[in-house]
Amino acid sequence: MSHNTFGYLLRVTTWGESHGPALGCVIDGCPPRLALTEADIQPWLDRRRPGQSRFTTQRAEPDTVRILSGTHDGLTTGTPIALMIENVDQRSRDYGDLADRFRPGHADLTYELKYGHRDHRGGGRASARETAARVAAGAVARRVLGAGVTIRGALVQMGPHRIDRARWDWDAVARNPFFCPDAAAAEEWEGYLAEVRKRGSSCGAVIEVVAEGVPPGLGAPVYGKLDADLAGALMGINAVKGVEIGDGFAAAALTGEDNADELRMAPDGTVAFLANHAGGILGGIATGQPVVARFAVKPTSSILIPRRSVDRFGREVEVATRGRHDPCVGIRAVPVGEAMVACVLADHLLRHRAQVPDAPDVARLPRN
């Protein structure tokens, strides 16, 4: 299996399966002399960790990270950073019936068609478990970006139920099990998701990630666009089926004058934007405004309700998946989305500095 690496100067390779002994990643291209210990990575993994509420899978994984290489005396050395997270609570017997059967809506069939052999235990590389390595890599990427860049994610839609943006409160995200910025919506979601889980079904979600403090200039025309790389990274998360930047598809309903992010000069001599329909990116290059991306996560494919399918021998069967699964995998996708945005921004920051080392960190026009 190829294509397990993304990035150009900051390259991340993830490895491992859902029910293997461990999973992890190798990060190559990280600059030297950055402060980095396990304690800098663990809090981000704890946010993604399963079993923290009744609304996520009850698989009891501590997700404890170990740094195997690339640091010395608490500082990065500039050599590849290897991170490992052990799997300690696999129940592979729950997947015995899936050895020869394909879950509808899952990658079981396509893996079989492509490779002729697959790890059916928990979905192998197609499992949401794989994303733990991405979150660990994202913690390193945040170190590369520095304290001036803030990346935050929130769940803005669960199933058909959306938040009220007038009630958006970043502080509320940490106070409910859904990473929801609308406290009232979070209360409504509890009853909705409890009913979905009771039926043995699942639901999808939409996550929004906002990166603030991103310096202008990140990204490049035409095939190194920042928004294209962000879209590719977010689409690469298991179960993601759609990505939009800024207003995204809603921009198609706007007029040219409404969509235009008008410009003015701020008192400090920087360029000020009067709106951010573009999501902080124009022509594939960061404007210095907040970078805004949203992605849609489909309903979890592993459900208890029997669905029609086929097996690897061509027989028509019914499939009902036992085991421990997220009724809404989009919940734990919030820290994963943050991590992927961090990795892309850190990679583009290094590329930008390499090409334009004296570029300003704010949207300031050059003086003649």
Secondary structure per residue as TSV (DSSP state, phi and psi in degrees):
chain	resnum	aa	ss	phi	psi
A	1	M	-	360.0	122.4
A	2	S	-	-104.1	-174.5
A	3	H	-	63.9	48.6
A	4	N	-	-109.0	14.7
A	5	T	E	-125.1	139.1
A	6	F	E	-137.3	159.8
A	7	G	-	100.7	164.5
A	8	Y	S	-115.4	-65.0
A	9	L	S	-89.0	-38.3
A	10	L	S	-101.8	101.1
A	11	R	E	-105.1	129.5
A	12	V	E	-116.6	125.3
A	13	T	E	-117.0	121.8
A	14	T	E	-101.5	153.2
A	15	W	E	-146.1	160.7
A	16	G	E	105.8	161.5
A	17	E	-	-123.1	166.6
A	18	S	T	-58.2	-40.2
A	19	H	T	-114.3	17.6
A	20	G	S	-79.3	179.0
A	21	P	S	-67.7	-27.7
A	22	A	E	-163.8	167.8
A	23	L	E	-141.5	167.7
A	24	G	E	176.2	-161.2
A	25	C	E	-153.1	161.7
A	26	V	E	-122.3	126.4
A	27	I	E	-111.7	115.9
A	28	D	E	-112.5	139.9
A	29	G	-	100.0	3.8
A	30	C	-	-68.6	131.1
A	31	P	-	-61.1	154.6
A	32	P	S	-78.9	166.8
A	33	R	S	66.8	25.7
A	34	L	-	-95.1	135.6
A	35	A	B	-66.3	125.6
A	36	L	-	-156.8	121.2
A	37	T	-	-135.6	173.6
A	38	E	H	-57.2	-33.0
A	39	A	H	-65.3	-22.5
A	40	D	H	-79.6	-21.2
A	41	I	H	-98.3	-37.2
A	42	Q	H	-57.6	-41.8
A	43	P	H	-58.8	-33.6
A	44	W	H	-71.1	-38.2
A	45	L	H	-66.6	-35.4
A	46	D	H	-62.9	-30.7
A	47	R	H	-70.4	-29.3
A	48	R	H	-91.6	-15.0
A	49	R	-	-56.4	138.9
A	50	P	S	-73.2	166.8
A	51	G	-	76.3	17.2
A	52	Q	S	-90.2	-10.0
A	53	S	S	-154.0	170.0
A	54	R	T	-73.3	-3.0
A	55	F	T	-99.2	5.3
A	56	T	S	-127.5	170.2
A	57	T	-	-56.1	143.1
A	58	Q	-	-91.3	12.6
A	59	R	-	-58.7	123.4
A	60	A	-	-93.2	82.1
A	61	E	-	-108.6	121.4
A	62	P	-	-70.6	-21.0
A	63	D	-	53.7	42.8
A	64	T	-	-77.1	125.9
A	65	V	E	-95.3	144.2
A	66	R	E	-123.8	133.5
A	67	I	E	-89.7	118.6
A	68	L	E	-96.3	-22.5
A	69	S	E	-162.9	166.6
A	70	G	S	93.7	0.4
A	71	T	E	-135.5	157.4
A	72	H	E	-153.8	129.9
A	73	D	T	54.4	36.9
A	74	G	T	79.4	9.6
A	75	L	E	-125.0	146.3
A	76	T	E	-69.0	147.4
A	77	T	-	-103.0	-8.8
A	78	G	S	92.7	-5.4
A	79	T	S	-94.9	167.5
A	80	P	-	-56.0	134.3
A	81	I	E	-97.9	117.9
A	82	A	E	-104.7	128.1
A	83	L	E	-120.9	140.8
A	84	M	E	-132.5	138.9
A	85	I	E	-128.6	117.8
A	86	E	E	-78.2	143.7
A	87	N	-	-90.1	127.7
A	88	V	-	-125.5	-7.7
A	89	D	-	-132.0	47.1
A	90	Q	-	-77.4	142.5
A	91	R	-	-129.0	75.7
A	92	S	G	-64.3	-24.1
A	93	R	G	-62.2	-24.5
A	94	D	G	-64.4	-17.3
A	95	Y	G	-108.2	13.6
A	96	G	G	-57.9	-38.7
A	97	D	G	-71.3	-11.9
A	98	L	G	-97.0	2.4
A	99	A	S	-58.8	-35.8
A	100	D	S	-118.5	2.3
A	101	R	B	-115.7	152.9
A	102	F	-	-113.0	125.6
A	103	R	-	-72.3	125.9
A	104	P	T	-59.7	136.3
A	105	G	T	83.4	-2.7
A	106	H	S	-107.1	168.5
A	107	A	T	-81.1	2.8
A	108	D	H	-50.2	-51.0
A	109	L	H	-66.0	-46.5
A	110	T	H	-67.9	-34.8
A	111	Y	H	-63.2	-42.0
A	112	E	H	-64.7	-43.3
A	113	L	H	-65.6	-37.0
A	114	K	H	-78.1	-48.6
A	115	Y	H	-103.0	-18.5
A	116	G	S	73.9	4.8
A	117	H	-	-162.2	141.9
A	118	R	-	-151.2	160.1
A	119	D	-	-94.1	104.7
A	120	H	-	-79.4	-11.3
A	121	R	S	-72.6	102.2
A	122	G	T	72.6	4.1
A	123	G	T	93.4	-0.9
A	124	G	G	59.2	-124.7
A	125	R	G	-73.7	-16.8
A	126	A	G	-83.1	-0.8
A	127	S	S	-79.4	150.3
A	128	A	G	-62.7	-17.3
A	129	R	G	-60.3	-31.5
A	130	E	G	-58.8	-26.2
A	131	T	H	-71.7	-13.3
A	132	A	H	-59.3	-37.9
A	133	A	H	-65.4	-34.9
A	134	R	H	-66.6	-38.6
A	135	V	H	-64.9	-38.9
A	136	A	H	-62.7	-43.3
A	137	A	H	-63.5	-37.4
A	138	G	H	-62.6	-32.8
A	139	A	H	-64.1	-39.0
A	140	V	H	-68.0	-40.7
A	141	A	H	-61.6	-36.0
A	142	R	H	-62.8	-33.6
A	143	R	H	-66.0	-39.2
A	144	V	H	-64.7	-41.1
A	145	L	H	-68.8	-33.7
A	146	G	-	89.4	169.8
A	147	A	T	-68.9	-16.3
A	148	G	T	-74.3	-14.0
A	149	V	-	-107.8	124.1
A	150	T	E	-112.9	128.2
A	151	I	E	-121.9	120.4
A	152	R	E	-132.7	142.3
A	153	G	E	-123.2	157.9
A	154	A	E	-152.3	149.5
A	155	L	E	-84.9	119.4
A	156	V	E	-109.2	-8.4
A	157	Q	E	-154.8	133.7
A	158	M	E	-123.2	119.5
A	159	G	T	57.1	-131.2
A	160	P	T	-87.7	0.3
A	161	H	E	-97.6	117.4
A	162	R	E	-103.5	158.2
A	163	I	-	-75.5	163.5
A	164	D	-	-94.7	110.6
A	165	R	G	-64.6	-20.1
A	166	A	G	-68.5	-18.6
A	167	R	G	-103.0	13.9
A	168	W	-	-59.3	127.3
A	169	D	-	-144.2	109.1
A	170	W	G	-59.9	-32.6
A	171	D	G	-64.8	-26.2
A	172	A	G	-70.3	-22.1
A	173	V	G	-57.3	-39.1
A	174	A	G	-84.1	-3.7
A	175	R	G	-103.8	7.2
A	176	N	S	-142.5	161.6
A	177	P	T	-78.2	4.0
A	178	F	T	-111.8	2.6
A	179	F	-	56.0	38.2
A	180	C	-	-94.9	130.5
A	181	P	S	-84.9	2.5
A	182	D	-	-121.9	104.8
A	183	A	H	-61.0	-37.5
A	184	A	H	-67.2	-41.7
A	185	A	H	-64.0	-38.7
A	186	A	H	-59.9	-38.8
A	187	E	H	-64.5	-40.5
A	188	E	H	-66.5	-37.4
A	189	W	H	-65.2	-29.5
A	190	E	H	-58.3	-48.8
A	191	G	H	-66.8	-39.4
A	192	Y	H	-63.0	-49.1
A	193	L	H	-70.9	-32.3
A	194	A	H	-62.4	-38.3
A	195	E	H	-69.6	-40.1
A	196	V	H	-61.6	-45.0
A	197	R	H	-67.0	-39.3
A	198	K	H	-60.9	-34.6
A	199	R	T	-76.5	-7.6
A	200	G	T	79.0	21.3
A	201	S	-	-108.7	-162.1
A	202	S	-	-154.0	171.8
A	203	C	-	-144.7	162.7
A	204	G	-	-94.9	-174.5
A	205	A	E	-161.7	162.7
A	206	V	E	-123.2	130.9
A	207	I	E	-114.4	138.6
A	208	E	E	-115.4	132.9
A	209	V	E	-119.5	130.3
A	210	V	E	-121.5	124.7
A	211	A	E	-111.8	117.9
A	212	E	E	-109.4	151.8
A	213	G	S	83.0	10.9
A	214	V	-	-71.3	122.3
A	215	P	-	-67.9	149.0
A	216	P	T	-67.3	153.2
A	217	G	T	103.4	-15.0
A	218	L	-	-66.7	136.8
A	219	G	S	102.9	163.2
A	220	A	B	-151.6	143.6
A	221	P	T	-79.7	153.2
A	222	V	T	-105.8	-25.1
A	223	Y	T	-105.2	11.7
A	224	G	B	-122.3	32.3
A	225	K	-	-63.4	137.7
A	226	L	H	-62.6	-43.1
A	227	D	H	-67.8	-32.8
A	228	A	H	-66.3	-42.4
A	229	D	H	-68.0	-37.6
A	230	L	H	-63.3	-44.7
A	231	A	H	-62.0	-42.4
A	232	G	H	-63.9	-40.7
A	233	A	H	-66.6	-42.6
A	234	L	H	-72.2	-36.8
A	235	M	H	-66.1	-23.3
A	236	G	T	-76.0	-7.7
A	237	I	S	-74.5	133.7
A	238	N	T	-55.6	134.2
A	239	A	T	83.4	-0.8
A	240	V	E	-81.3	133.6
A	241	K	E	-122.9	-0.1
A	242	G	E	-166.3	146.4
A	243	V	E	-138.5	142.6
A	244	E	E	-140.8	149.5
A	245	I	E	-112.3	133.1
A	246	G	T	62.6	-133.2
A	247	D	T	-71.2	-18.8
A	248	G	G	56.4	-129.1
A	249	F	G	-65.3	-25.1
A	250	A	G	-65.7	-22.4
A	251	A	G	-64.3	-23.5
A	252	A	G	-66.1	-21.6
A	253	A	G	-92.2	-3.9
A	254	L	S	-90.2	159.6
A	255	T	-	-88.1	167.1
A	256	G	H	-59.5	-40.2
A	257	E	H	-71.3	-31.0
A	258	D	H	-73.4	-36.9
A	259	N	H	-77.1	-23.1
A	260	A	-	-65.3	124.7
A	261	D	-	-86.7	93.5
A	262	E	-	-64.4	154.5
A	263	L	E	-116.7	146.0
A	264	R	E	-144.7	163.6
A	265	M	E	-93.3	127.9
A	266	A	-	-80.2	158.5
A	267	P	T	-56.6	-27.3
A	268	D	T	-85.6	6.3
A	269	G	S	87.7	4.2
A	270	T	B	-93.2	162.3
A	271	V	E	-81.2	129.5
A	272	A	E	-109.8	137.7
A	273	F	E	-101.4	141.0
A	274	L	S	-92.0	-7.0
A	275	A	-	-159.0	173.8
A	276	N	-	-141.4	50.2
A	277	H	T	-61.8	-29.2
A	278	A	T	-77.6	-7.5
A	279	G	T	68.2	30.2
A	280	G	T	80.7	12.1
A	281	I	E	-140.7	126.9
A	282	L	E	-129.4	129.2
A	283	G	T	61.7	24.7
A	284	G	T	82.4	4.9
A	285	I	E	-120.8	136.6
A	286	A	E	-64.4	139.1
A	287	T	-	-91.6	-15.3
A	288	G	S	100.9	-11.6
A	289	Q	S	-78.7	169.7
A	290	P	-	-57.5	133.6
A	291	V	E	-86.3	124.4
A	292	V	E	-122.0	124.6
A	293	A	E	-135.3	144.8
A	294	R	E	-127.6	147.9
A	295	F	E	-141.6	146.7
A	296	A	E	-102.7	131.6
A	297	V	E	-110.1	128.6
A	298	K	-	-73.8	165.3
A	299	P	-	-61.4	145.1
A	300	T	-	-55.5	132.1
A	301	S	S	-75.6	-25.2
A	302	S	-	-84.8	101.8
A	303	I	-	-131.3	161.2
A	304	L	S	-82.7	-20.6
A	305	I	S	-72.6	123.0
A	306	P	-	-60.7	136.2
A	307	R	E	-127.8	147.0
A	308	R	E	-72.9	140.1
A	309	S	E	-156.4	-166.1
A	310	V	E	-133.9	165.0
A	311	D	B	-109.4	178.4
A	312	R	T	-71.9	-4.8
A	313	F	T	-101.5	5.1
A	314	G	S	85.5	10.8
A	315	R	-	-91.0	143.4
A	316	E	E	-79.8	131.4
A	317	V	E	-139.2	175.4
A	318	E	E	-114.1	143.5
A	319	V	E	-125.4	126.7
A	320	A	-	-129.2	125.1
A	321	T	-	-94.2	122.1
A	322	R	-	-87.3	-175.6
A	323	G	S	99.6	-169.8
A	324	R	-	-108.9	117.9
A	325	H	-	-139.6	155.0
A	326	D	-	-75.8	125.3
A	327	P	S	-67.7	-22.5
A	328	C	-	-141.9	94.6
A	329	V	T	-67.6	-14.9
A	330	G	T	-63.7	-23.5
A	331	I	T	-60.9	-54.2
A	332	R	T	-78.4	-2.6
A	333	A	H	-77.0	-12.9
A	334	V	H	-60.5	-56.1
A	335	P	H	-65.5	-24.1
A	336	V	H	-69.3	-44.9
A	337	G	H	-60.7	-42.0
A	338	E	H	-57.8	-44.4
A	339	A	H	-63.8	-42.4
A	340	M	H	-66.7	-38.4
A	341	V	H	-63.5	-41.5
A	342	A	H	-61.6	-43.3
A	343	C	H	-63.7	-43.2
A	344	V	H	-66.3	-45.0
A	345	L	H	-64.2	-40.6
A	346	A	H	-64.9	-41.6
A	347	D	H	-61.5	-45.4
A	348	H	H	-69.1	-32.0
A	349	L	H	-63.2	-44.2
A	350	L	H	-65.4	-40.2
A	351	R	H	-65.7	-39.8
A	352	H	H	-65.3	-44.5
A	353	R	H	-65.9	-32.3
A	354	A	H	-68.2	-36.7
A	355	Q	H	-88.2	-38.0
A	356	V	-	-129.4	74.6
A	357	P	T	-65.0	-22.3
A	358	D	T	-102.9	18.8
A	359	A	-	-67.1	144.1
A	360	P	-	-71.7	156.1
A	361	D	S	-91.4	-3.5
A	362	V	S	-129.1	167.0
A	363	A	-	-79.9	75.7
A	364	R	B	-115.6	128.3
A	365	L	-	-74.0	142.6
A	366	P	-	-68.8	143.8
A	367	R	-	-90.3	136.7
A	368	N	-	-79.0	360.0
